[in-house]
């Protein structure tokens, strides 16, 4: 349900922006060759859908978290840019609804490099909305196994790298000089598999994190 609502929300944002395609020739305030560096605070909200856990049943639940994030956008034209983000987040992982009840699996750090191609809409003064689409890679590192698992004789947890599409909608608002305020919502569609106790238990989950961010940018 949450995945459906997130998808509906993103599609709605895209639809609201659709009329702005009529503004193709209008100024955005950006020029070909511009670089925009943004520093944001992001809420990372895993959707934890379509998950299952072998042997003990149940589903996977990964915690929400808040992180700092930096990104870089390069403008090929006043309207078209490519953006790359850098940030990392730590999540606590549980298996819920299992035959053993709720079991804390442990914690893991996630590095999700994401690249999107963006279209920026002009003709709205200081307000410059944009939409984007691209790809996200989800790398897992520094995994820790919880005592709950160790008590069951399951002393290892490994996570498989995931890759999937990403979409976004947001806006830059020109403050003064080269400074901009920014707000964005990203939706990534990435699944992973966790191997617990050297494969004694296998968990599959569509993490599909929604990322909501706000911050400030500087145009070079």
Secondary structure, 3 states (H helix, E strand, C coil): CHHHHHHHHHHHHHHHHHHHHHHCCCCCCCCCCCEEEEEEEEEEECCCEEEEECCCCCEEEECCEEEEEEEEEEECCCCEEEEEEECEEEEEEEEEEECCEEEEEEEEEEECCEEEEEEECCCCCCEEEEEEEEEEEEEEEEEEECHHHHHCCCCCEEECCEEEEEEEEEEEEEEECCEEEEEEEEEECCEEEEEECCCCEEEEEECCCEEEEEEEEEEC
